[in-house]
Amino acid sequence: MERAVETTLQRVALLDLFLTVPFALPIVAPAVVQAIVWLDRTLGLATPMDPLGNLGTFFLNLMGVLAVCWNGARAMTGSAELGRIDVPARGVVAALIVGYVVLGGVTPLLLFFVVTELGGALVQGRVLFR
């Protein structure tokens, strides 16, 4: 595998790592959720949102730890194999977000993550599947 491909995959993974670390931290994750609620309210969206609660925070942290491990492995190795798994997984995550925004009444602010998911898939796909 050429070095440019590995570097591209590592850079996408590092961005993902930056975005997912807060969700792995028990004190920080609820603050991130509260910031999303605050921004939703400030923008006048007024999306109904239930409190996160301890069980929700646990699953948020669990997801965050798994995402940090996945993104860390991708960042450390620049592995094309992991990149080929990551590209379609990003499509699934993007579809879940859109589904929850459209059908589940979740704040449209989460569509920002659709941009990062599809953007990462396009960048990685461009170097992996040419």
N, C-alpha and C positions, 0 to 999 in steps of 0.2 A: 504494500500500500504506500502510495506516495505521501510524503511529509505534509503537503498542503491539505490533503484530505483529513489526515489525523489532526492537524491544527484546527481546521474548521470544526470538526466534531468536538474537539476539546473546548473550543470557545463557546459553542452552543451549550454544552454541558455546564460550563462555568456560569453562564447567565442563568440557566435553570437552577443551579446550586444556590446562587444569590437569591433567587426568587422563592426557593423552598425552605431554606434554613429557618426563617422566622416561624414557619408552621411546625417545626420540630421542637421548638422551645416552649415549655409549659407556661412561662410568664409572658412571653412575647406573642404567641398565637392569639390569645383572647384580645390583646391590644390591636392586632391587625384586623380582627373581625370587627372590633369596635370602631376602628378607623373607617372601614368599609361602610358600616352603618351610618357613621357621622357624615361621610361624603355623600351617601345616598340621600340623607335628610337635607344636607346643605344644597344639593343640586335640585331639591324639590321633587325627587322621585317618590319618596314616601312609600317605598316597597315594604309591605308587612314582613317583619322578621321576628322569629321566635328567639328567645334567649338561647345561648349556646349550651349552657349547663355543663356539668362535669363529664357526663358520658360523651357529649359532643366534642368537648375539649380533648378528651382522651383519644377519640378517633381522629381528630384533627392532628394531634401530635403524632399518633401512630402513622398516619399518612405522610406527615412531614419527615419522620425518621426514615421511612422506606424511600421516599423521594430523594432525600439527601444521600442515602446509600447508593441508589441507582445513579443519580447525577454525579456523585463522587467517583464511582467506578468508571463512568463514561469520561469524566474529566481526566482521570489519572491515566487511562489507557488509550483514549482516542480510537477505541476499537470499532472497526467497520461492522462487525457482527452486532454489537450493541446498538450502533446507529441504525442498522437495518431493522432492528426490533423497535427502536424508538420512533421511527418515522410513522408507521401505521398506528402505533399507540397514541401518538399526538392527535391523529385524526379522531380516534375514539374519544379522547378527553375533550377535544373541541366539540364533538357532537353531543356529549353529555352536558357540557356547559350550555350550549344553545338549547338543548331540550329542556333543561331546568329553567332557563330564562323564559323561554316561550310557553312551555306547558306547566312549569312548576312554580311560576311566580317569583323566581329568584331575581335579585337586583340585576339590572342590565349592566351594572359596572363590571360584572364578571366577564363580560364580552371582551374586555382588555386581555384576559387570559386566552381567549380564542385567537387573538392576534399573535400572542407569543407562541402558542402551540402551532398554529399553521405556519407562522414565519419560521420557526425552528424546523418544522418538517420540510418546508421548501428549501431552506439553506442546506440542510443535511441531504435531502433527496437529490439536489442538484450535484453535489459532489459524489454521492454514492451510486447513483443510477444513471450516470451519463454514458 
